[in-house]
Structure formats: structure tokens, C-alpha cells
């Protein structure tokens, strides 16, 4: 059992007062007035985030959009997140200026020309030399259609 696993196990059985002390050690600030369960979850998440890294920016944005939708409407209609659709081992190909570029989807990134990248966008920019959406460049998402313009005569 790793040191992190031992620490997480210890946190799971701490009292509220012990969790408040642990919070102060981990975050170096006064703990909020919340339940023991919330304190334990927040501390555990933070320790795991330190050990393994945080969520990808795209995942954080997706979660923020979902939370915003819920705050506004009180309901959710969640569309699948494009990044989750790619299974490790999937190969992507794109022709660009007469050359075919291949990308291998990994568990935690992408392999392109023997180098590992965190996002498809990094690879698309490298290939094109300009700002591109990686998922769009590789044909995983479609560009939104432009809304037709209404002419002044249509309003009359």
C-alpha cells in the first residue's frame, strides 16, 4: 500500500476535529464550516490531485458548462464529451498539404511522430502552423453552421 493510500485510509476514519487539523496542514488555511464528509472528500481529492495531477482544462470547462446549465435551468441535458469518445488504441489520420499525419490515442494523451502530447489541439497547431481545434482538425466534431442572416425586408 502506497503512502497516499495509507493517508487516504486514515482520512476516511478521522473525526471532524482531526479533519479540521488535517485541512489546515494540507491547505494552510482555516477550514470552512462544513460536514466531516465534505472535509474528508476535499482533502482526499486535493492529495490525489497533487500526486496525479488535476483534471484536463477541457474537462474542467465541460464540468463548468454543465454546472452553469443546471444553475440557469435547474435541469441538465448533457451531451457526450468528445474527449471521452476516443478509446486508447484508436488511430486518427488526417491529410494535410499532401502528407498523411497519424495520431495514436493513449490512455492519457496522444502519440504523434514518436512524441507524446496532452491534446489534439497541440498536434493540429504543430501540423498546420496555425491555431486549430484539434478535434475539429481530425474530423471528430463538426463546425457549427452559420445562422442565416435575416434581411430587413423579412421583418416588415
DRENPA-3360 file (N, C-alpha, C; in nm, 2 decimals, always signed):
BEGIN
1 = XXXXXXXX = +0.08/-0.12/+0.00/+0.00/+0.00/+0.00/+0.09/+0.12/+0.00 ~ +0.06/+0.22/-0.09/+0.14/+0.34/-0.10/+0.12/+0.43/+0.01 ~ +0.20/+0.53/+0.03/+0.19/+0.63/+0.13/+0.06/+0.71/+0.11 ~ +0.02/+0.74/-0.01/-0.10/+0.81/-0.04/-0.22/+0.73/+0.00 ~ -0.22/+0.60/-0.03/-0.33/+0.51/+0.00/-0.35/+0.51/+0.16 ~ -0.24/+0.50/+0.23/-0.24/+0.49/+0.37/-0.30/+0.62/+0.43 ~ -0.26/+0.73/+0.37/-0.31/+0.86/+0.42/-0.46/+0.88/+0.39 ~ -0.50/+0.83/+0.27/-0.65/+0.84/+0.24/-0.73/+0.75/+0.33;
9 = XXXXXXXX = -0.68/+0.63/+0.36/-0.75/+0.55/+0.46/-0.76/+0.61/+0.59 ~ -0.65/+0.68/+0.64/-0.65/+0.74/+0.77/-0.76/+0.86/+0.77 ~ -0.76/+0.93/+0.66/-0.86/+1.04/+0.65/-1.00/+0.99/+0.65 ~ -1.03/+0.88/+0.60/-1.16/+0.82/+0.59/-1.22/+0.79/+0.73 ~ -1.13/+0.78/+0.83/-1.18/+0.74/+0.96/-1.16/+0.85/+1.07 ~ -1.11/+0.97/+1.02/-1.09/+1.08/+1.11/-1.21/+1.15/+1.16 ~ -1.21/+1.20/+1.28/-1.32/+1.28/+1.34/-1.32/+1.42/+1.28 ~ -1.42/+1.49/+1.30/-1.43/+1.63/+1.25/-1.31/+1.71/+1.30;
17 = XXXXXXXX = -1.28/+1.71/+1.42/-1.17/+1.79/+1.48/-1.04/+1.75/+1.41 ~ -1.02/+1.62/+1.39/-0.89/+1.57/+1.32/-0.89/+1.62/+1.18 ~ -1.01/+1.61/+1.11/-1.01/+1.66/+0.97/-0.98/+1.81/+0.96 ~ -1.03/+1.89/+1.06/-1.00/+2.03/+1.06/-0.85/+2.06/+1.07 ~ -0.79/+1.98/+1.16/-0.64/+1.99/+1.17/-0.57/+1.95/+1.04 ~ -0.62/+1.84/+0.98/-0.56/+1.79/+0.86/-0.58/+1.90/+0.74 ~ -0.70/+1.96/+0.74/-0.73/+2.06/+0.64/-0.62/+2.18/+0.65 ~ -0.60/+2.22/+0.78/-0.50/+2.33/+0.80/-0.36/+2.29/+0.75;
25 = XXXXXXXX = -0.32/+2.16/+0.77/-0.19/+2.11/+0.72/-0.19/+2.12/+0.57 ~ -0.29/+2.07/+0.51/-0.30/+2.05/+0.36/-0.31/+2.18/+0.29 ~ -0.41/+2.26/+0.33/-0.44/+2.38/+0.25/-0.38/+2.51/+0.31 ~ -0.32/+2.50/+0.43/-0.26/+2.61/+0.50/-0.36/+2.73/+0.52 ~ -0.48/+2.69/+0.55/-0.58/+2.80/+0.58/-0.68/+2.74/+0.68 ~ -0.77/+2.82/+0.73/-0.87/+2.78/+0.82/-0.97/+2.70/+0.75 ~ -1.01/+2.59/+0.80/-1.11/+2.51/+0.72/-1.25/+2.57/+0.73 ~ -1.33/+2.55/+0.62/-1.47/+2.60/+0.62/-1.55/+2.52/+0.72;
33 = XXXXXXXX = -1.67/+2.58/+0.75/-1.76/+2.52/+0.84/-1.85/+2.43/+0.76 ~ -1.80/+2.31/+0.73/-1.88/+2.21/+0.66/-1.87/+2.07/+0.73 ~ -1.95/+1.98/+0.68/-1.95/+1.84/+0.74/-1.82/+1.77/+0.73 ~ -1.80/+1.67/+0.81/-1.68/+1.58/+0.81/-1.67/+1.52/+0.67 ~ -1.78/+1.48/+0.61/-1.77/+1.41/+0.48/-1.72/+1.50/+0.38 ~ -1.76/+1.63/+0.38/-1.71/+1.73/+0.28/-1.56/+1.75/+0.30 ~ -1.52/+1.77/+0.43/-1.38/+1.80/+0.46/-1.30/+1.68/+0.41 ~ -1.34/+1.56/+0.44/-1.26/+1.44/+0.40/-1.25/+1.43/+0.25;
41 = XXXXXXXX = -1.36/+1.45/+0.18/-1.36/+1.44/+0.03/-1.27/+1.55/-0.03 ~ -1.27/+1.67/+0.02/-1.19/+1.78/-0.03/-1.04/+1.75/-0.01 ~ -1.01/+1.71/+0.11/-0.87/+1.68/+0.15/-0.82/+1.57/+0.06 ~ -0.90/+1.46/+0.05/-0.86/+1.34/-0.03/-0.84/+1.38/-0.18 ~ -0.93/+1.46/-0.23/-0.92/+1.50/-0.37/-0.79/+1.58/-0.39 ~ -0.77/+1.67/-0.30/-0.65/+1.76/-0.31/-0.52/+1.68/-0.31 ~ -0.51/+1.58/-0.22/-0.39/+1.50/-0.21/-0.37/+1.42/-0.34 ~ -0.48/+1.36/-0.39/-0.47/+1.29/-0.52/-0.44/+1.38/-0.63;
49 = XXXXXXXX = -0.49/+1.50/-0.63/-0.46/+1.59/-0.74/-0.31/+1.63/-0.73 ~ -0.25/+1.64/-0.62/-0.11/+1.67/-0.60/-0.03/+1.55/-0.66 ~ -0.07/+1.43/-0.62/+0.00/+1.31/-0.66/-0.01/+1.28/-0.81 ~ -0.13/+1.30/-0.87/-0.15/+1.25/-1.01/-0.18/+1.36/-1.10 ~ -0.20/+1.48/-1.06/-0.23/+1.59/-1.15/-0.38/+1.62/-1.15 ~ -0.42/+1.74/-1.19/-0.56/+1.78/-1.19/-0.63/+1.74/-1.32 ~ -0.76/+1.77/-1.33/-0.83/+1.74/-1.45/-0.78/+1.83/-1.56 ~ -0.79/+1.77/-1.68/-0.75/+1.85/-1.80/-0.84/+1.97/-1.81;
57 = XXXXXXXX = -0.79/+2.08/-1.87/-0.86/+2.20/-1.89/-1.00/+2.18/-1.96 ~ -1.00/+2.10/-2.06/-1.12/+2.07/-2.14/-1.23/+2.01/-2.05 ~ -1.18/+1.92/-1.96/-1.28/+1.85/-1.87/-1.33/+1.95/-1.77 ~ -1.25/+2.04/-1.72/-1.29/+2.14/-1.62/-1.39/+2.24/-1.69 ~ -1.37/+2.28/-1.82/-1.46/+2.36/-1.89/-1.60/+2.29/-1.91 ~ -1.59/+2.16/-1.94/-1.71/+2.08/-1.96/-1.79/+2.08/-1.83 ~ -1.73/+2.05/-1.72/-1.80/+2.05/-1.59/-1.86/+2.18/-1.56 ~ -1.78/+2.29/-1.59/-1.83/+2.43/-1.56/-1.96/+2.46/-1.64;
65 = XXXXXXXX = -1.96/+2.41/-1.77/-2.07/+2.44/-1.86/-2.19/+2.36/-1.80 ~ -2.17/+2.24/-1.76/-2.28/+2.16/-1.70/-2.34/+2.23/-1.58 ~ -2.25/+2.27/-1.49/-2.29/+2.34/-1.37/-2.37/+2.47/-1.40 ~ -2.32/+2.54/-1.50/-2.39/+2.67/-1.54/-2.53/+2.64/-1.59 ~ -2.54/+2.53/-1.67/-2.67/+2.50/-1.73/-2.77/+2.46/-1.61 ~ -2.72/+2.38/-1.52/-2.80/+2.35/-1.40/-2.84/+2.47/-1.32 ~ -2.75/+2.56/-1.30/-2.78/+2.68/-1.22/-2.89/+2.76/-1.29 ~ -2.88/+2.77/-1.43/-2.98/+2.85/-1.50/-3.11/+2.78/-1.52;
73 = XXXXXXXX = -3.11/+2.66/-1.55/-3.24/+2.59/-1.59/-3.29/+2.50/-1.48 ~ -3.20/+2.45/-1.39/-3.25/+2.36/-1.29/-3.25/+2.22/-1.34 ~ -3.22/+2.19/-1.46/-3.21/+2.06/-1.52/-3.09/+2.05/-1.61 ~ -3.06/+1.93/-1.65/-2.94/+1.90/-1.73/-2.98/+1.82/-1.86 ~ -2.92/+1.86/-1.97/-2.93/+1.77/-2.09/-2.78/+1.77/-2.14 ~ -2.71/+1.67/-2.09/-2.57/+1.66/-2.11/-2.54/+1.59/-2.24 ~ -2.46/+1.65/-2.33/-2.42/+1.59/-2.45/-2.29/+1.51/-2.42 ~ -2.26/+1.40/-2.48/-2.13/+1.34/-2.46/-2.01/+1.43/-2.48;
81 = XXXXXXXX = -1.91/+1.42/-2.40/-1.79/+1.50/-2.42/-1.70/+1.43/-2.52 ~ -1.67/+1.50/-2.62/-1.60/+1.44/-2.74/-1.47/+1.37/-2.69 ~ -1.40/+1.43/-2.59/-1.27/+1.37/-2.55/-1.29/+1.23/-2.49 ~ -1.41/+1.20/-2.44/-1.43/+1.07/-2.38/-1.46/+0.96/-2.48 ~ -1.49/+1.00/-2.60/-1.53/+0.91/-2.71/-1.42/+0.83/-2.77 ~ -1.30/+0.88/-2.75/-1.18/+0.82/-2.81/-1.12/+0.71/-2.71 ~ -1.12/+0.59/-2.76/-1.06/+0.48/-2.68/-0.91/+0.47/-2.70 ~ -0.84/+0.44/-2.60/-0.69/+0.41/-2.62/-0.67/+0.31/-2.73;
89 = XXXXXXXX = -0.58/+0.33/-2.82/-0.55/+0.24/-2.93/-0.61/+0.29/-3.06 ~ -0.70/+0.38/-3.05/-0.77/+0.44/-3.17/-0.66/+0.51/-3.25 ~ -0.66/+0.50/-3.38/-0.57/+0.57/-3.47/-0.65/+0.68/-3.55 ~ -0.60/+0.80/-3.55/-0.66/+0.91/-3.62/-0.56/+0.94/-3.74 ~ -0.62/+0.98/-3.85/-0.54/+1.01/-3.97/-0.60/+1.14/-4.03 ~ -0.51/+1.23/-4.08/-0.56/+1.35/-4.15/-0.46/+1.38/-4.25 ~ -0.51/+1.40/-4.38/-0.42/+1.45/-4.48/-0.41/+1.60/-4.48 ~ -0.29/+1.65/-4.49/-0.27/+1.80/-4.48/-0.16/+1.83/-4.58;
97 = XXXXXXXX = -0.19/+1.91/-4.68/-0.09/+1.95/-4.78/-0.01/+1.84/-4.84 ~ -0.09/+1.73/-4.87/-0.03/+1.62/-4.94/+0.04/+1.51/-4.85 ~ +0.04/+1.53/-4.72/+0.10/+1.44/-4.63/+0.00/+1.39/-4.53 ~ +0.00/+1.26/-4.51/-0.09/+1.20/-4.41/-0.03/+1.19/-4.28 ~ -0.10/+1.25/-4.18/-0.05/+1.25/-4.04/-0.13/+1.15/-3.96 ~ -0.06/+1.07/-3.88/-0.12/+0.97/-3.80/-0.10/+1.00/-3.65 ~ -0.21/+0.98/-3.57/-0.20/+1.00/-3.43/-0.26/+0.88/-3.36 ~ -0.20/+0.83/-3.25/-0.24/+0.72/-3.17/-0.30/+0.77/-3.04;
105 = XXXXXXXX = -0.42/+0.73/-3.01/-0.48/+0.77/-2.88/-0.43/+0.69/-2.77 ~ -0.38/+0.75/-2.67/-0.32/+0.68/-2.55/-0.42/+0.69/-2.43 ~ -0.39/+0.63/-2.32/-0.47/+0.64/-2.20/-0.48/+0.79/-2.15 ~ -0.37/+0.86/-2.16/-0.36/+0.99/-2.11/-0.29/+1.09/-2.20 ~ -0.33/+1.08/-2.33/-0.28/+1.17/-2.43/-0.28/+1.11/-2.57 ~ -0.18/+1.16/-2.65/-0.18/+1.12/-2.79/-0.03/+1.11/-2.83 ~ -0.01/+1.01/-2.92/+0.13/+0.99/-2.97/+0.13/+1.04/-3.12 ~ +0.22/+1.13/-3.15/+0.24/+1.18/-3.28/+0.38/+1.19/-3.31;
113 = XXXXXXXX = +0.43/+1.13/-3.42/+0.57/+1.13/-3.46/+0.66/+1.10/-3.34 ~ +0.63/+0.99/-3.27/+0.71/+0.94/-3.16/+0.72/+1.03/-3.04 ~ +0.63/+1.13/-3.03/+0.63/+1.22/-2.91/+0.49/+1.22/-2.86 ~ +0.48/+1.23/-2.72/+0.35/+1.23/-2.65/+0.30/+1.37/-2.64 ~ +0.17/+1.40/-2.66/+0.11/+1.53/-2.65/-0.02/+1.51/-2.56 ~ -0.05/+1.62/-2.49/-0.17/+1.61/-2.40/-0.30/+1.63/-2.47 ~ -0.29/+1.71/-2.59/-0.41/+1.74/-2.66/-0.40/+1.73/-2.81 ~ -0.51/+1.70/-2.88/-0.51/+1.70/-3.02/-0.48/+1.84/-3.08;
121 = XXXXXXXX = -0.52/+1.94/-3.00/-0.50/+2.08/-3.05/-0.36/+2.11/-3.06 ~ -0.27/+2.06/-2.97/-0.13/+2.08/-2.98/-0.08/+2.02/-3.11 ~ -0.13/+1.91/-3.14/-0.08/+1.84/-3.27/-0.13/+1.91/-3.39 ~ -0.26/+1.95/-3.39/-0.31/+2.03/-3.51/-0.23/+2.16/-3.53 ~ -0.20/+2.23/-3.42/-0.12/+2.35/-3.44/+0.02/+2.32/-3.49 ~ +0.08/+2.21/-3.45/+0.21/+2.17/-3.49/+0.21/+2.14/-3.64 ~ +0.10/+2.07/-3.69/+0.09/+2.03/-3.83/+0.06/+2.15/-3.92 ~ -0.03/+2.23/-3.88/-0.07/+2.34/-3.96/+0.01/+2.47/-3.95;
129 = XXXXXXXX = +0.07/+2.49/-3.83/+0.14/+2.61/-3.80/+0.05/+2.73/-3.77 ~ -0.08/+2.70/-3.74/-0.17/+2.80/-3.70/-0.27/+2.74/-3.60 ~ -0.35/+2.83/-3.53/-0.44/+2.79/-3.43/-0.56/+2.71/-3.49 ~ -0.57/+2.59/-3.45/-0.68/+2.50/-3.49/-0.74/+2.42/-3.37 ~ -0.86/+2.39/-3.37/-0.92/+2.30/-3.28/-0.88/+2.16/-3.32 ~ -0.81/+2.09/-3.23/-0.76/+1.95/-3.26/-0.88/+1.86/-3.30 ~ -0.98/+1.85/-3.22/-1.09/+1.76/-3.25/-1.16/+1.80/-3.39 ~ -1.17/+1.93/-3.42/-1.22/+1.97/-3.55/-1.13/+1.93/-3.66;
137 = XXXXXXXX = -1.00/+1.96/-3.64/-0.90/+1.93/-3.74/-0.90/+1.78/-3.78 ~ -0.92/+1.69/-3.68/-0.92/+1.55/-3.71/-1.06/+1.49/-3.74 ~ -1.15/+1.58/-3.76/-1.29/+1.54/-3.80/-1.37/+1.48/-3.69 ~ -1.34/+1.50/-3.57/-1.42/+1.44/-3.46/-1.54/+1.53/-3.42 ~ -1.54/+1.65/-3.45/-1.65/+1.74/-3.43/-1.67/+1.83/-3.56 ~ -1.79/+1.86/-3.58/-1.82/+1.94/-3.70/-1.83/+2.09/-3.66 ~ -1.79/+2.18/-3.75/-1.81/+2.32/-3.73/-1.95/+2.36/-3.73 ~ -1.99/+2.44/-3.64/-2.13/+2.49/-3.63/-2.17/+2.56/-3.75;
145 = XXXXXXXX = -2.28/+2.53/-3.81/-2.33/+2.60/-3.93/-2.36/+2.75/-3.89 ~ -2.33/+2.84/-3.98/-2.36/+2.98/-3.96/-2.51/+3.00/-3.97 ~ -2.57/+3.08/-3.88/-2.71/+3.11/-3.88/-2.74/+3.21/-4.00 ~ -2.84/+3.18/-4.08/-2.87/+3.27/-4.19/-2.91/+3.41/-4.14 ~ -2.86/+3.51/-4.21/-2.89/+3.64/-4.18/-3.03/+3.68/-4.22 ~ -3.10/+3.75/-4.14/-3.24/+3.80/-4.17/-3.22/+3.94/-4.24 ~ -3.29/+3.95/-4.35/-3.29/+4.08/-4.42/-3.39/+4.17/-4.36 ~ -3.37/+4.30/-4.37/-3.47/+4.40/-4.31/-3.61/+4.38/-4.37;
153 = XXXX = -3.61/+4.34/-4.50/-3.74/+4.32/-4.56/-3.82/+4.21/-4.50 ~ -3.76/+4.11/-4.44/-3.82/+4.00/-4.38/-3.90/+4.04/-4.25 ~ -3.85/+4.14/-4.19/-3.91/+4.19/-4.07/-4.04/+4.27/-4.09 ~ -4.06/+4.32/-4.21/-4.17/+4.41/-4.24/-4.30/+4.34/-4.24;
% end
